[in-house]
Amino acid sequence: NSHFTFYRGLKMTPFEIQFELKKRGITQCSIAKEIGVSEMVISLVIFRKTISDRIMKAIARKIARDHKAVFPYYYSREKISETRRKRPVQVY
């Protein structure tokens, strides 16, 4: 069992997401170009500074994971209502 064995049903950290992208040779820039957003927006979503269902799903697809497993914080009812109160920037 390597210390690089992540997940086990837990959410992925931003660094684990970046590790998985890098392991697959995928850059944030390539994802951004593919879906038509800036590289900064990809980074903001990975580091949980902004919300975009479309971008979260694109990132999860690139690392062959379910978006709800990669970003469970955004898909749990309690956290979504809490997030809405704080009014984060939303990117569609």
Summary of the structure (lengths in Angstrom):
residues: 92
radius of gyration: 13.0
end to end distance: 38.4
largest distance: 40.4
contacts: 232
relative contact order: 0.16
helix: 59%
strand: 2%
